[in-house]
Structures are given as structure tokens and as C-alpha cells.
Amino acid sequence: MSNSRVGLPPVEPEAAPCCPPLASAELSEADAARTAAMFKALGDPVRLRLFSKVASHPGGEACVCDIQDVGVSQPTVSHHLKKLREAGLLSSERRGTWVYYRVEPAALAGLARLLDLDR
């Protein structure tokens, strides 16, 4: 069986947050909009739990079958995972009947850089 991507294509380098730390420079309008979309996606408790489950899963990726136990229905889990993908925080790959998710390292690194107030 071949692997096929589902959802949006991976975050392109220019789409990843590349902002300087908040305390060192003003955000551009584009960087602010892109970063706000990521924070908005993480602002929901179910999405934050799903993101955490993927990020902390052994091997750096998780099957939807392993992370769907967050107290909501399966269609709702799919909706929240889609929002995290659309924000560029997760990527996904279909393998057989299951979809595997992994954190987009560039997005996570960009958010960490943005919040680094020690610079």
C-alpha cells in the first residue's frame, strides 16, 4: 500500500513563523496574522490536549486511534485535528485505514522563538 498525504500540504518555510522574539522587534502584519492563527488553534482545550498527545507520543508521531480519547466524539476529534493542520501545527499521513499525525517542527520552533523574552 502506498502512503498518501491527507489534508493540507506541509508548512512551507516561508509560512512557518520566523518572527523575532516579541521583546526584540515589532511583528509585521503577516507574521501577526499567521501567529495568531496558531495561538487560536491552540486556544481550545481539546485541541491543546490533542496537540500535546501528538507532541509527547513516542517516536514523534501518533495514530489518531491512540489519541482520540479526549472526551469528545470521533468526528469532533477529526474537526479539531483539521484545525491544527490548517494552522500549520500538525502534518498528517494516511497509512492504510489510519491517519498518523506529527508536530511541524518549524511551527513549534517559531512559536518558541517568538516567546523567548530573554533576547
Backbone as a chain_set.jsonl record, in Angstrom:
{"seq": "MSNSRVGLPPVEPEAAPCCPPLASAELSEADAARTAAMFKALGDPVRLRLFSKVASHPGGEACVCDIQDVGVSQPTVSHHLKKLREAGLLSSERRGTWVYYRVEPAALAGLARLLDLDR", "coords": {"N": [[0.836, -1.183, 0.0], [0.492, 2.231, -0.756], [1.675, 5.244, 0.753], [-0.201, 8.133, 1.43], [-0.613, 11.621, 1.556], [-2.826, 13.478, 3.648], [-5.174, 16.115, 3.921], [-3.9, 19.445, 4.276], [-0.979, 20.613, 2.47], [2.445, 20.225, 3.689], [3.746, 22.709, 5.96], [5.183, 25.403, 4.376], [8.536, 26.732, 4.269], [8.448, 29.586, 4.214], [5.992, 30.016, 5.315], [6.151, 29.256, 7.895], [6.378, 30.422, 11.239], [8.578, 33.028, 11.542], [9.373, 34.908, 13.162], [10.996, 37.484, 15.061], [11.854, 37.446, 18.599], [9.202, 38.59, 20.741], [9.909, 40.704, 22.452], [12.012, 41.903, 21.171], [11.536, 43.004, 18.635], [9.075, 44.561, 16.547], [6.156, 42.876, 15.396], [5.399, 42.004, 12.018], [2.505, 42.672, 9.979], [1.701, 40.389, 8.546], [3.133, 38.326, 9.867], [1.99, 38.55, 12.4], [-0.697, 37.842, 11.872], [-0.418, 35.18, 10.976], [0.754, 33.964, 13.222], [-1.188, 34.462, 15.16], [-3.237, 32.816, 14.227], [-2.182, 30.32, 14.812], [-2.02, 30.423, 17.626], [-4.742, 30.728, 18.136], [-5.714, 28.267, 17.273], [-4.53, 26.648, 19.191], [-5.824, 27.561, 21.388], [-8.082, 26.233, 22.229], [-9.174, 23.906, 24.604], [-9.477, 21.109, 23.993], [-8.119, 20.879, 21.555], [-5.581, 21.66, 22.375], [-4.956, 19.566, 24.105], [-4.955, 17.415, 22.269], [-2.842, 18.23, 20.604], [-0.76, 18.143, 22.457], [-0.776, 15.393, 23.056], [0.072, 14.332, 20.594], [2.595, 15.589, 20.325], [3.985, 14.556, 22.53], [4.015, 11.877, 22.111], [5.593, 8.687, 21.819], [8.244, 8.39, 19.476], [7.52, 10.592, 18.046], [5.267, 10.817, 16.465], [1.753, 10.15, 16.128], [-0.891, 7.827, 15.927], [-4.225, 8.431, 14.998], [-5.937, 6.736, 16.251], [-4.75, 6.314, 18.694], [-4.899, 8.682, 20.094], [-7.442, 9.701, 20.348], [-8.983, 9.734, 22.632], [-10.196, 12.017, 24.187], [-12.474, 12.886, 25.369], [-14.476, 13.714, 23.639], [-16.564, 13.218, 20.707], [-15.626, 11.066, 17.904], [-15.918, 12.349, 15.321], [-15.691, 15.001, 16.169], [-13.098, 15.041, 17.195], [-11.706, 14.685, 14.781], [-12.398, 17.084, 13.516], [-11.087, 18.962, 15.198], [-8.402, 18.155, 14.879], [-8.105, 18.751, 12.195], [-8.26, 21.549, 12.277], [-5.877, 22.105, 13.669], [-4.042, 21.183, 11.775], [-4.616, 22.946, 9.642], [-3.721, 25.316, 10.752], [-1.074, 24.937, 10.582], [0.295, 23.57, 12.51], [0.326, 20.806, 12.81], [1.145, 17.927, 10.816], [-0.038, 15.36, 8.594], [-0.401, 11.889, 7.72], [-1.725, 9.33, 5.791], [-1.975, 5.924, 6.478], [-2.842, 3.011, 5.385], [-5.866, 2.337, 6.883], [-5.657, 4.185, 8.877], [-4.799, 7.442, 10.16], [-1.856, 9.202, 10.69], [-0.344, 11.557, 12.836], [1.925, 14.29, 13.195], [3.915, 16.733, 14.889], [4.638, 19.856, 13.425], [7.841, 20.745, 13.142], [9.025, 23.253, 12.461], [6.995, 25.109, 12.928], [6.572, 24.847, 15.687], [9.121, 25.549, 16.639], [9.217, 28.182, 15.746], [7.158, 29.401, 17.267], [8.26, 29.062, 19.804], [10.575, 30.64, 19.56], [9.404, 33.139, 19.2], [8.27, 33.574, 21.711], [10.436, 33.775, 23.326], [11.634, 35.666, 25.668], [14.019, 36.432, 26.724], [15.846, 37.515, 25.022]], "CA": [[0.0, 0.0, 0.0], [1.28, 3.457, -0.775], [1.296, 6.277, 1.719], [-0.65, 9.362, 0.793], [-0.848, 12.728, 2.49], [-4.196, 13.954, 3.736], [-5.249, 17.491, 4.414], [-3.108, 20.475, 3.645], [0.431, 20.273, 2.3], [3.253, 20.649, 4.825], [4.017, 24.138, 6.073], [6.342, 25.843, 3.616], [9.41, 27.524, 5.131], [8.026, 30.972, 4.343], [4.752, 30.071, 6.081], [6.473, 28.995, 9.292], [6.661, 31.669, 11.942], [10.009, 33.319, 11.51], [9.379, 36.206, 13.824], [11.936, 37.681, 16.172], [11.157, 37.443, 19.891], [8.289, 39.718, 20.936], [10.56, 41.808, 23.151], [13.127, 42.47, 20.418], [11.115, 43.71, 17.428], [7.633, 44.595, 16.27], [5.696, 41.894, 14.418], [4.765, 42.503, 10.8], [1.082, 42.324, 9.917], [1.599, 38.998, 8.088], [3.595, 37.45, 10.95], [0.996, 38.602, 13.466], [-1.862, 37.071, 11.447], [-0.041, 33.764, 10.938], [0.981, 33.513, 14.593], [-2.483, 34.485, 15.845], [-3.974, 31.618, 13.808], [-1.642, 29.185, 15.578], [-2.473, 30.546, 19.014], [-6.183, 30.483, 18.149], [-5.892, 26.816, 17.19], [-4.119, 26.071, 20.472], [-6.63, 28.165, 22.442], [-9.169, 25.338, 22.606], [-8.612, 22.857, 25.476], [-9.403, 19.803, 23.321], [-7.019, 20.959, 20.582], [-4.321, 21.694, 23.116], [-4.704, 18.186, 24.562], [-4.585, 16.609, 21.104], [-1.502, 18.66, 20.204], [0.144, 17.61, 23.471], [-0.701, 13.944, 22.871], [0.921, 14.074, 19.427], [3.964, 16.046, 20.606], [4.632, 13.739, 23.548], [3.904, 10.459, 21.763], [6.883, 8.084, 21.446], [8.52, 8.381, 18.043], [7.205, 11.883, 17.461], [4.022, 10.808, 15.707], [0.721, 9.367, 16.794], [-2.056, 7.404, 15.163], [-5.455, 9.009, 15.547], [-6.539, 5.729, 17.131], [-4.091, 6.386, 20.002], [-5.045, 9.991, 20.739], [-8.818, 10.198, 20.246], [-9.681, 9.657, 23.919], [-10.136, 13.333, 24.841], [-13.784, 13.214, 25.91], [-15.419, 14.177, 22.621], [-16.819, 12.194, 19.695], [-14.6, 10.929, 16.87], [-15.999, 13.433, 14.34], [-15.194, 16.234, 16.792], [-11.636, 14.898, 17.204], [-11.262, 14.947, 13.406], [-12.546, 18.529, 13.293], [-10.019, 19.66, 15.92], [-7.129, 17.841, 14.231], [-8.094, 19.523, 10.951], [-7.926, 22.938, 12.634], [-4.45, 22.143, 13.995], [-3.335, 21.067, 10.494], [-4.809, 24.193, 8.89], [-2.894, 26.346, 11.383], [0.32, 24.614, 10.318], [0.912, 22.995, 13.702], [0.452, 19.364, 12.617], [1.033, 17.341, 9.482], [-0.651, 14.044, 8.717], [-0.136, 10.929, 6.658], [-2.607, 8.163, 5.864], [-1.348, 4.606, 6.319], [-3.958, 2.068, 5.42], [-7.113, 2.974, 7.31], [-5.389, 5.132, 9.956], [-4.06, 8.666, 9.875], [-0.821, 9.488, 11.691], [-0.087, 12.986, 12.976], [3.176, 14.71, 13.819], [4.058, 18.174, 15.072], [5.505, 20.531, 12.462], [8.929, 21.311, 13.949], [9.262, 24.675, 12.163], [5.96, 25.897, 13.594], [6.847, 24.82, 17.12], [10.338, 26.341, 16.863], [8.862, 29.585, 15.549], [6.421, 29.876, 18.443], [9.212, 29.134, 20.919], [11.417, 31.829, 19.315], [8.582, 34.324, 19.421], [8.028, 33.746, 23.143], [11.714, 33.879, 24.045], [11.726, 37.049, 26.133], [15.357, 36.679, 27.247], [16.723, 38.104, 23.992]], "C": [[0.876, 1.239, 0.0], [0.765, 4.431, 0.274], [0.836, 7.495, 0.956], [-0.918, 10.403, 1.865], [-2.327, 13.058, 2.486], [-4.163, 15.383, 4.23], [-4.371, 18.429, 3.621], [-1.675, 20.019, 3.448], [1.221, 20.754, 3.509], [3.494, 22.151, 4.798], [5.272, 24.454, 5.285], [7.217, 26.695, 4.514], [8.962, 28.963, 5.294], [6.725, 31.111, 5.135], [4.998, 29.808, 7.561], [6.779, 30.314, 9.985], [8.165, 31.896, 12.021], [10.282, 34.616, 12.232], [10.481, 36.291, 14.872], [11.16, 37.625, 17.493], [10.33, 38.714, 20.075], [8.974, 40.933, 21.549], [11.66, 42.48, 22.326], [12.709, 43.264, 19.188], [9.601, 43.616, 17.275], [7.289, 43.547, 15.219], [5.144, 42.587, 13.188], [3.3, 42.077, 10.828], [0.905, 40.858, 9.522], [2.024, 38.022, 9.185], [2.582, 37.413, 12.086], [-0.228, 37.767, 13.107], [-1.576, 35.577, 11.475], [0.108, 33.207, 12.364], [-0.327, 33.488, 15.382], [-3.314, 33.26, 15.482], [-3.479, 30.385, 14.57], [-2.1, 29.231, 17.025], [-3.974, 30.291, 19.122], [-6.459, 28.982, 18.108], [-5.546, 26.146, 18.509], [-4.971, 26.581, 21.641], [-7.814, 27.324, 22.89], [-8.585, 24.203, 23.446], [-8.496, 21.484, 24.81], [-8.262, 19.807, 22.311], [-5.667, 20.949, 21.281], [-3.967, 20.301, 23.631], [-4.28, 17.298, 23.405], [-3.164, 16.94, 20.647], [-0.463, 18.089, 21.172], [0.314, 16.103, 23.325], [0.196, 13.595, 21.683], [2.369, 14.408, 19.75], [4.69, 15.127, 21.575], [4.608, 12.245, 23.231], [5.271, 9.906, 21.372], [7.06, 8.046, 19.924], [8.15, 9.669, 17.339], [5.987, 11.917, 16.565], [3.037, 9.897, 16.395], [-0.403, 9.044, 15.818], [-3.287, 8.03, 15.812], [-6.123, 8.023, 16.503], [-5.96, 5.77, 18.543], [-4.362, 7.68, 20.753], [-6.478, 10.483, 20.817], [-9.585, 10.196, 21.558], [-9.553, 10.97, 24.703], [-11.517, 13.803, 25.296], [-14.783, 13.795, 24.929], [-15.57, 13.078, 21.567], [-15.709, 12.17, 18.635], [-14.715, 12.006, 15.799], [-15.481, 14.767, 14.89], [-13.673, 16.202, 16.883], [-11.091, 15.222, 15.816], [-11.333, 16.432, 13.081], [-11.401, 19.296, 13.957], [-8.649, 19.385, 15.302], [-6.998, 18.596, 12.906], [-7.712, 20.974, 11.229], [-6.441, 23.081, 12.971], [-3.597, 22.011, 12.727], [-3.425, 22.365, 9.703], [-3.959, 25.329, 9.453], [-1.404, 26.076, 11.167], [1.039, 23.977, 11.492], [1.147, 21.494, 13.589], [0.499, 19.034, 11.138], [0.468, 15.943, 9.671], [-0.315, 13.196, 7.504], [-1.062, 9.735, 6.858], [-1.779, 6.909, 5.608], [-2.44, 3.57, 6.48], [-5.224, 2.793, 5.813], [-6.897, 4.04, 8.378], [-4.628, 6.347, 9.455], [-3.099, 8.908, 11.034], [-0.504, 10.974, 11.66], [1.275, 13.21, 13.603], [3.209, 16.227, 13.884], [4.977, 18.704, 13.978], [6.611, 21.229, 13.24], [9.158, 22.802, 13.698], [8.242, 25.556, 12.876], [6.226, 25.974, 15.092], [8.085, 25.664, 17.454], [10.045, 27.828, 16.715], [8.106, 30.167, 16.73], [7.35, 30.004, 19.643], [10.111, 30.361, 20.78], [10.656, 33.101, 19.635], [8.416, 34.622, 20.909], [9.294, 33.842, 23.977], [11.942, 35.329, 24.435], [13.093, 37.391, 26.692], [16.276, 37.355, 26.235], [16.685, 39.6, 24.021]], "O": [[1.895, 1.282, 0.689], [-0.414, 4.435, 0.628], [1.427, 7.851, -0.063], [-1.396, 10.083, 2.953], [-3.002, 12.939, 1.463], [-3.21, 15.799, 4.89], [-4.132, 18.222, 2.431], [-1.197, 19.142, 4.167], [0.74, 21.59, 4.273], [3.452, 22.782, 3.741], [6.314, 23.837, 5.504], [6.706, 27.328, 5.439], [9.074, 29.522, 6.385], [6.391, 32.209, 5.579], [4.141, 30.107, 8.393], [7.37, 31.215, 9.389], [8.914, 31.05, 12.51], [11.257, 35.32, 11.969], [10.847, 35.29, 15.488], [9.935, 37.745, 17.494], [10.72, 39.787, 19.614], [8.652, 42.069, 21.2], [12.188, 43.515, 22.733], [13.465, 44.125, 18.737], [8.952, 42.714, 17.804], [8.039, 43.35, 14.263], [4.5, 43.63, 13.292], [2.912, 41.217, 11.619], [0.064, 40.159, 10.088], [1.359, 37.011, 9.412], [2.345, 36.356, 12.671], [-0.748, 37.05, 13.962], [-2.401, 34.795, 11.946], [-0.36, 32.107, 12.661], [-0.545, 32.584, 16.188], [-4.02, 32.718, 16.333], [-4.27, 29.513, 14.929], [-2.517, 28.219, 17.588], [-4.43, 29.7, 20.101], [-7.331, 28.485, 18.821], [-6.199, 25.18, 18.905], [-4.847, 26.082, 22.76], [-8.486, 27.685, 23.855], [-7.595, 23.593, 23.042], [-7.519, 20.771, 25.037], [-7.514, 18.833, 22.224], [-4.725, 20.301, 20.823], [-2.802, 19.903, 23.594], [-3.344, 16.51, 23.541], [-2.379, 16.043, 20.339], [0.589, 17.61, 20.748], [1.425, 15.589, 23.454], [0.992, 12.659, 21.763], [3.269, 13.611, 19.485], [5.9, 14.939, 21.45], [5.126, 11.439, 24.004], [6.031, 10.575, 20.671], [6.133, 7.71, 19.189], [8.435, 9.826, 16.152], [5.698, 12.95, 15.96], [3.414, 8.995, 17.143], [-0.805, 9.873, 15.002], [-3.366, 8.14, 17.036], [-6.796, 8.429, 17.451], [-6.603, 5.312, 19.488], [-4.076, 7.762, 21.947], [-6.715, 11.587, 21.309], [-10.74, 10.621, 21.589], [-8.893, 11.027, 25.74], [-11.708, 14.985, 25.578], [-15.823, 14.314, 25.334], [-14.794, 12.123, 21.543], [-14.952, 13.13, 18.492], [-13.687, 12.546, 15.389], [-14.9, 15.563, 14.153], [-13.022, 17.225, 16.671], [-10.114, 15.96, 15.693], [-10.431, 16.975, 12.443], [-10.811, 20.183, 13.34], [-7.821, 20.292, 15.211], [-5.906, 19.03, 12.54], [-6.921, 21.559, 10.488], [-5.816, 24.073, 12.597], [-2.551, 22.651, 12.615], [-2.426, 22.833, 9.157], [-3.526, 26.208, 8.708], [-0.566, 26.901, 11.532], [2.264, 23.856, 11.476], [2.07, 20.966, 14.208], [-0.038, 19.768, 10.308], [0.49, 15.403, 10.777], [0.007, 13.699, 6.427], [-1.169, 9.197, 7.961], [-0.995, 6.839, 4.661], [-2.899, 3.295, 7.588], [-5.62, 3.757, 5.158], [-7.842, 4.733, 8.753], [-3.909, 6.284, 8.458], [-3.479, 8.829, 12.203], [-0.407, 11.577, 10.591], [1.726, 12.425, 14.437], [2.615, 16.916, 13.054], [5.98, 18.072, 13.645], [6.346, 22.212, 13.931], [9.456, 23.54, 14.637], [8.586, 26.629, 13.373], [6.119, 27.043, 15.693], [8.088, 26.404, 18.438], [10.567, 28.644, 17.474], [8.374, 31.292, 17.151], [7.236, 30.955, 20.416], [10.381, 31.047, 21.766], [11.186, 34.022, 20.256], [8.421, 35.783, 21.319], [9.229, 33.975, 25.199], [12.394, 36.131, 23.618], [13.318, 38.531, 27.098], [17.394, 37.732, 26.587], [17.362, 40.25, 23.225]]}, "num_chains": 1, "name": "protein.A"}
